Amino acid sequence: MDWEKLKIFHAVAEAGSFTLAAKRLNLSQSALSRQIRGLEDSLNLSLFTRHARGLVLTQEGEQLFDTAHEVLDKIEKTERELIESKDQPRGLLKVTAPVTFGTVWLTPRVKTFLRLYPDIQLEFLLTDHDMDLATREADVAIWFHAPEQADFIQRQLGTVRQHIYGSPKYLSEKGTPERAEDLDGHDLISYGPSVPLPIRNVNWILRAGVTSFKRKPVLQVNNIFGVLQALKAGIGLASIPDYLAAAHPELVRVLADLESPEFPTYFVYPGELKGSRRVGVFRDFLISQIKGASELA
C-alpha cells in the first residue's frame, strides 16, 4: 500500500467527510477523492460507504483504519521522542485542569514557564470533567483525585485547602460565627447535587461541627464561580478554596481554625509519556510553583 494514500485515508476516516479532511490537509476534495479511489483500486475493495451526510467505513475500512491509526500513533510517539532527545524540550503539551484552578491559579503562573521553554506550546483544556488521557484528549492532567487507571503515572503536587468565607455586607447584617455550631443559624451557600466537581466532600460546611441540626443551604450553585458571586453579593457563607479567596481579598475568612477535608492535587499522565521532557519540565515547574504558594501547600 502507498504510504501517502494510507495517511490520506486515515485523515478522511477520522474526519468522516472529504470536506473536513480537505481543510485539515490543505488539499482539494477532488485530490483526496482520487487518492482514496486509487487505494481502493489497489486493494480491489471498498473502504467507505458514501451517504449524503458523510462517509461510513466498511468492515474492511474499519480494519485498515485500526491498523493505520496504530502505525501513525507509533510514528508520532517516535517523532516526539526524537525531538525531545535534544537539549531543549519542544512541541505541543495539552494540559487539562479543573476550570477554577486552571483559570485562577494555573494560568497566571505560566508566563515564567513559557519564557524558560519558548519551544513548548501549551494548550489548556479547562473542564470539571475528567478528560480521557488514554485516548490523548489531553497529554497531562491536574486532578483533585488519584487516577483509577493503574497504568497512569501520578505525582501528588500538594493539598488544596478550603475555608469558610463571607462578605463584609453579610457579616454586618448576620454577625460572625464564633463556633462551628453557630453555622446552624446562618445562611449557607452550597454546591448543587449536579455540580461536576472533581473533589469529594465539597459540601462539608453543611456538616461542620457537632450538631443535630440538619442544615439546608439557602442557595445551591453548580459552579464555583457562581458560589463566589453569591458570596460577594452577601447572600451567605460558603466554603471556597483558599487559592480562589486569595484573589478576592475583600472576602472575610471566618472560623479560621475550622479545617476542611483535605483535597489532594495530582499531576497525572499516561505511562507512554514517561520519558517526555515536555511533561517532565512542566511537572517540575508546577512543583516549584506550589512550594512557593501559601494558599496551596
ABEGO torsion letter per residue (X at the ends): XBAAAAAAAAAAAAAGBAAAAAAAAGBBAAAAAAAAAAAAAAAGBBABBBBAAEBBBBAAAAAAAAAAAAAAAAAAAAAAAAAAABABBBEBBBBBBBAAAAAAAAAAAAAAAAAABAABBBBBBBBABBBBAAAGABABBBBABBBABAABBBBBAEBBBBBBBBBAAAAAAAEBBABAAAAAABBBBBBBAABABABBGAAAAAABEBBABBBBBABBBABAAAAAAAAAAGAEBBBBBAAAAAABAABBBBGAABBBBBBBBBBBBBAAAAABAAAAAAAAAAAAAAAABAABX
